[in-house]
Amino acid sequence: MVSNMKDLWLTGTVLKPRGLKGELKVLPVTDFPDRFLSRTEYFAGRQPETAVPVAVTGAKLAGGFAWLFFEGIRCREKAQDMAGMHLYIEEKECAPRQENRAWLHELEGMKVFGCDGVEVGVVNAILPMPAHEVYEVRTGSGTVLIPAIDEFIAEISLEGGYMVIPRFDEFL
């Protein structure tokens, strides 16, 4: 069964296998990493539209990562095939959005405006980095990376589908 893309939300990215028995190192992409300990199923795939269900047989958290075992993945070679895949959950499994917060999928596709109110691009992706996320903004001439911190983001309107980055020119 391949699930509908609109129903799936990114919750983690499989980085690499560890050991010989199929354990996988996963980078959580969530404000609730503890949920990796109780979830029994994810949808795994390189894109949401190709994701398929995978059952969790073991989970732990350590060092800012989730360490997972999946049913049918019992050796390093099979685990290696999962490296780079994303883990998704269905919308109904998500915790309610906290006030003054946004889900990543709500930010992707947002229009980006500079200090003069002119549209400068569109948020293409949100990239996890050690210190904070970074917005990847697609412009007419390429891609610009903007730190997702209050110092650079003046406004985000989920209802309007836009964000304002007054100092956008500093990143060109």
N, C-alpha and C positions, 0 to 999 in steps of 0.2 A: 504494500500500500504506500503510495506516495501522497503526502499531505498537501493541502492547499497552502500556498506561500503566505497568504494573508493571515492564516491561523497560527503561524509559527513565529516565535520570538527567540532571538539569539540569546543564549545564556552562557556559552563557553566555547573555547576553541581548543581542539586537541593539538598539543605541541609535538610530543614524541613519546615513544615507548620507554619504559624503564624495566630493566631486568629481562628475564627470559620467559616469564609466565603470562605476558599479555597486559601488564599494568600500563596505564596511559597517564601522562602528565597533561592536565587540562588547565588552561588559563581561564578563570571565571570572568565573565563579562556581565556582572550583576552586582547590585548593592546588597544581595543576600546570599553570600557564598555558603552559608550553613545549610542551605537547601540542597546542596550537593550530597549531603549526608543522608537525606531522607528520600530523595527521588529514586524511583525504581525503573523509570524509562525516559529516554530522550529520543529525539529524531536526529539522526546523524547524516550529514551530507556536505558537499562542497557548496551547495546553494540550497535554499529552502525548498525549491520546487523538485529537487531530486532526493530530499532527505527521507530516510526510512527508519522505522522504529528499531531501537536497540535496547535490550534489557540490561540493567545494572545488576551485577552480582557482588560488588564490593566497592566501598567508597571511604575515603578519608581526606582530611584537609591538613596541609603542612606547608609552611613556607610561602603562603599566599597562593598556593595552587591546590586544585583538587586532583586526587590520584584515584582513578577509576578502573574497575574491571567490568567488561561487558560479556554477556553470554555469547559463547562461540568464539571468543578471542582468547586463546589459551597459549599462544606462543608469540615471540617477538616479531616474527615475520608478518603475522596477521595484524598485530598491533601497529606495525610500521605502515601498513596500508591505510590506517585511519589518521595518520599524521596529516595535519592541515585541514581536517574536516571540522565543521562547526556543529555544535550541539544546540538543538532548539527545543523549546517547550511550547505547548499549546497556550493560547491566550488565557484560557480558563484557569490555568495553573499559576498564573502570575499573581504576585502580591499586589494589593492596590497601590497605585502610584501615590507617592508622598507629595505633599504640598510643596510647590516651588521646585519640583523635579520633573524630568522628562524621561520617557523611554527612548532608547537609542533610535529605534525605528521612527519615532516621531520627529527626530532631528534630521535624519537623512532625507534629502530632497528639499530641504528648506532653502528659500531664497536668502542670499546674503547681501546686505546693503552696507556701503561704506559711509564715511562721515558726511558726505554731501547728499545722502539719500538716494544715490544712484545704485542700481543693482550691479554687483561686481562678480557674482557667481552663485553656485548652488552647492550645498553640503553633499558631498559624494559618499563620505564614509566617516565614521568615528573610530579613530585608531587608539587602542590602549597603549599607554606608555608607562614607565615605572612611576613617574611623579603625578601624572594626570593624563586625561584623554587629550587627543589632538583632533581638531576638525580638518578633514581633507576637503578643501573647497575647489571645485572645478570652475575655472574661469575660461574666457574665450581664448586665452593664450597658453593655458596649461593648468597645473595644479599648485595650490598654495596650502601650506600647513599652518594652522592657527591654534595656539594653545587654548584649551577649553577652560580658561580661568577668568574670574570676574574682571581682572585688570584689562582684558582685551575685549570682552563681550559686554556691550552696553545694554542690550535688550534681546530677549528671546520671546517670541509670540507664537505659542502653539496654535492658538486660534487663527492667527493671520498667516501662519506658515513661513515666518521669516525670522532672521536675527540681524542685529545691527552690530557691526564691528568698526568703530570709528577710526581705528588706527590700522586699517587693512593695508594701506599703502606701505607700511613699514615692513610687511612680509613679502613684498614683491621683489 
